Amino acid sequence: MKFFSLASGSSGNAIYLGTESCNILVDAGISAKRICEALQTEWIQPESLDAILVTHEHSDHTQGLAVFLKKYRIPIYASAGTIRYLRHMNSLAGLPGELFHTIGPGSEIRFGDVKVGCCGISHDAAEPVAYSFTDGTHKIAMATDLGCITPEIVNHLSDSEVLYLESNYDRYMLLAGAYPYSLKQRIMSAQGHLSNEDSARLVSHVLHDRLKAIVLAHLSKENNMPDLALLTMKNELDGAWNFDNPKPRLLVAPRDVPMEALIL
């Protein structure tokens, strides 16, 4: 399996996962032009995509969707709540109904040799979800845009060799920053985002000896810094890693350019 983010952050998110038998895009929160350019850096043709999985309807996950779909007509998969919202977006009006497919929390769907799992998350959206991917040998799981850790999320992430996790904000930077108090409260709420400390705590619940990489994602431009997020996670691993295998690599998904591709 090949996995990489095309972009990550409040200005736009998109992720690619593929094997020899399938190509999947998760979210389309950057322009269609940028999606195509990022895919082609890895020799992936946009028309080869089998599906676009949408985590939720917020613009930083969907703003490039309409233009991309009108050109390539790739099937969309999302929760029922997200599909209902997308179908009412003016920019998606006129697209044929057969492009839209529902995948509910707790369900699975297969594309080629990859089984996709879907998990409900807590965020201020219609019906947000996170996805996991396995080819029967390897597993990659992601979880961003969630305000709290739940048993379902822990189970969703368990046994993954690659974790793609939100590490949105540093609490002290957020509290001292210029955001209005109501926005700070929304970000820190159970339907907001995970802080660096929250992300490290989540990882402590899912550590295992085959974990190879942790990608910190959706970092706030205003309320976080890559070095802070990495240090918080490194400190967690230094204290909690009790296996003979080397500790997993720590990476930050860049905001505006594709990250290096991870291959399992």
C-alpha positions in Angstrom: 0.0 0.0 0.0 1.1 3.5 -0.8 -0.1 6.4 1.4 0.5 10.1 1.4 -1.2 13.4 2.1 -1.5 15.9 -0.7 -2.1 18.7 1.8 -3.0 18.9 5.4 -4.4 21.8 7.6 -7.3 24.2 8.0 -6.7 25.6 4.5 -7.3 22.2 2.8 -6.9 18.4 3.2 -6.6 15.5 0.8 -5.0 12.1 1.2 -4.2 9.3 -1.2 -4.1 5.6 -0.6 -3.5 3.0 -3.3 -2.3 -0.5 -4.3 -1.8 -2.3 -7.6 -5.6 -2.9 -7.7 -7.1 0.4 -6.5 -6.6 4.1 -6.1 -8.5 6.0 -3.4 -8.6 9.8 -2.5 -9.8 10.8 0.9 -11.3 14.3 0.9 -10.8 17.0 -1.7 -10.2 20.1 0.3 -7.8 21.7 -2.2 -8.4 22.8 -5.7 -8.8 20.2 -8.4 -5.7 21.5 -10.1 -3.6 21.0 -7.0 -5.1 17.5 -6.5 -4.1 16.5 -10.1 -0.6 18.0 -9.7 0.0 16.2 -6.4 -1.2 12.9 -7.7 0.9 13.1 -10.8 4.0 13.7 -8.7 3.6 10.0 -7.8 2.6 9.0 -11.4 -1.1 8.6 -10.4 -3.5 9.7 -13.0 -6.7 11.4 -11.6 -9.0 9.4 -13.9 -7.6 6.2 -12.3 -9.2 6.9 -9.0 -11.8 4.3 -7.9 -13.4 6.4 -5.2 -13.3 9.6 -3.3 -14.0 9.1 0.4 -15.3 12.2 2.2 -14.8 12.4 6.0 -17.3 15.4 6.4 -18.7 18.4 4.6 -16.5 21.2 5.9 -14.9 23.3 3.1 -11.3 22.4 4.0 -12.3 18.8 3.1 -14.6 19.4 0.1 -13.8 22.7 -1.6 -12.2 21.1 -4.7 -14.8 18.3 -5.0 -17.2 19.9 -7.4 -14.7 20.9 -10.1 -12.9 17.6 -9.8 -16.1 15.5 -10.1 -17.4 17.5 -13.0 -14.3 16.6 -14.9 -13.6 13.0 -13.7 -17.0 11.7 -12.4 -15.3 9.6 -9.7 -17.8 7.8 -7.3 -18.1 9.5 -3.9 -18.5 7.6 -0.6 -19.5 9.2 2.7 -21.8 8.8 5.6 -25.6 9.4 5.0 -25.5 12.7 6.8 -22.5 13.9 4.8 -24.1 12.7 1.5 -27.3 14.6 2.4 -25.3 17.8 2.9 -23.2 17.4 -0.2 -26.3 16.8 -2.4 -27.6 20.2 -1.3 -24.5 22.1 -2.2 -25.0 24.4 -5.1 -21.6 23.5 -6.5 -22.6 19.9 -6.8 -26.0 20.4 -8.3 -26.5 18.5 -11.6 -24.2 15.7 -10.7 -25.9 12.3 -11.3 -27.2 10.6 -8.2 -25.4 7.4 -9.0 -22.1 9.1 -8.1 -23.1 9.2 -4.4 -22.7 6.2 -2.2 -23.3 5.7 1.5 -20.8 4.1 3.9 -22.0 4.2 7.5 -20.0 4.2 10.8 -19.2 0.6 11.7 -19.5 -0.7 8.1 -16.9 -1.8 5.6 -16.5 -1.7 1.9 -13.9 -3.2 -0.5 -12.1 -1.6 -3.4 -9.9 -4.2 -5.2 -7.7 -5.8 -2.5 -8.3 -3.0 0.1 -11.0 -3.2 2.7 -12.1 0.2 4.0 -13.4 0.6 7.5 -15.5 3.5 8.7 -15.7 4.9 12.2 -17.9 7.7 13.6 -16.2 10.6 15.2 -17.1 13.6 17.4 -16.9 16.8 15.4 -19.3 19.7 14.6 -20.4 18.3 11.3 -23.4 16.5 9.9 -22.1 12.9 10.4 -18.3 12.9 10.4 -16.3 9.7 10.1 -12.7 8.4 9.9 -11.4 5.7 7.7 -9.0 2.7 7.9 -7.5 0.6 5.2 -6.2 -2.9 5.1 -5.1 -5.3 2.4 -5.2 -8.3 4.7 -1.5 -7.9 5.6 -1.0 -4.2 6.4 -3.3 -1.6 8.0 -3.3 2.2 7.8 -5.7 4.2 9.8 -6.5 7.9 10.0 -8.4 10.1 12.4 -8.6 13.9 12.1 -11.2 16.5 13.0 -12.3 14.9 16.2 -12.8 16.5 19.5 -12.5 13.6 21.9 -11.1 10.1 22.2 -13.7 7.3 22.3 -13.5 3.5 22.6 -14.6 3.3 18.9 -11.7 5.4 17.8 -9.2 3.4 19.8 -10.5 0.2 18.2 -10.5 1.9 14.8 -6.8 2.7 15.1 -5.6 -0.5 16.8 -3.1 -2.7 15.0 -2.3 -0.1 12.4 1.2 0.1 11.0 0.7 3.7 10.0 -1.3 6.2 12.0 -2.4 9.5 10.4 -3.6 11.6 13.4 -4.8 15.1 14.1 -2.5 17.1 16.3 -4.2 20.4 15.7 -3.2 22.8 18.4 -0.9 23.6 21.3 -3.2 24.5 24.2 -1.1 27.4 25.5 -0.7 28.9 22.0 -4.4 28.7 21.5 -5.3 30.3 24.8 -2.8 33.1 24.4 -3.7 33.7 20.7 -5.9 36.2 19.0 -8.9 33.9 18.3 -12.2 35.0 19.8 -13.1 33.2 23.0 -16.0 31.4 21.4 -13.8 30.0 18.7 -11.2 28.8 21.3 -14.0 27.1 23.1 -15.3 25.4 20.0 -11.8 24.1 19.1 -11.2 22.7 22.6 -14.7 21.2 22.9 -15.7 17.6 22.5 -16.8 18.4 19.0 -13.7 20.4 18.0 -10.1 19.2 17.5 -7.4 17.2 19.2 -4.5 19.1 20.8 -0.9 17.8 20.7 -1.4 16.3 24.2 -4.7 14.7 23.1 -3.0 13.1 20.1 -0.2 11.7 22.2 -2.7 10.3 24.7 -4.6 8.6 21.9 -1.4 7.0 20.6 -0.7 5.7 24.1 -3.8 3.5 23.8 -2.9 2.0 20.5 0.9 1.3 20.7 2.1 -2.1 19.4 5.4 -3.5 18.3 4.6 -3.3 14.5 3.7 0.4 14.5 6.0 1.9 11.8 5.0 5.5 11.4 2.9 8.2 13.0 2.0 11.1 10.8 0.8 14.2 12.7 -1.8 16.0 10.6 -4.2 19.0 10.4 -1.8 21.3 12.4 -3.2 24.8 13.0 -1.1 27.5 11.3 -1.9 30.0 14.1 -2.0 27.7 17.2 0.7 25.1 16.7 4.2 24.5 15.3 5.5 21.3 13.8 8.4 21.1 16.3 6.0 21.4 19.2 3.7 18.6 17.9 6.7 16.4 17.2 8.2 17.0 20.6 4.9 16.2 22.4 4.6 12.9 20.5 8.3 12.0 21.0 8.0 12.5 24.7 5.0 10.2 24.8 6.8 7.5 22.8 10.0 7.8 24.9 8.0 7.0 28.0 5.6 4.5 26.6 7.5 2.4 24.1 8.4 -0.9 25.7 9.0 -3.1 22.6 12.2 -4.4 21.2 11.4 -3.0 17.7 12.6 0.5 16.9 10.2 3.3 17.7 7.9 4.4 14.9 9.0 7.3 12.6 7.4 10.6 13.4 6.4 12.9 10.6 4.3 16.0 10.1 2.0 16.2 7.0 2.9 19.5 5.3 0.3 22.2 4.9 0.7 23.1 1.2 2.7 20.3 -0.5 2.5 16.5 -0.6 4.3 14.6 2.0 6.7 11.8 1.2 4.9 8.6 0.2 4.9 5.8 2.8 4.9 2.3 1.3 4.0 -0.9 3.1 
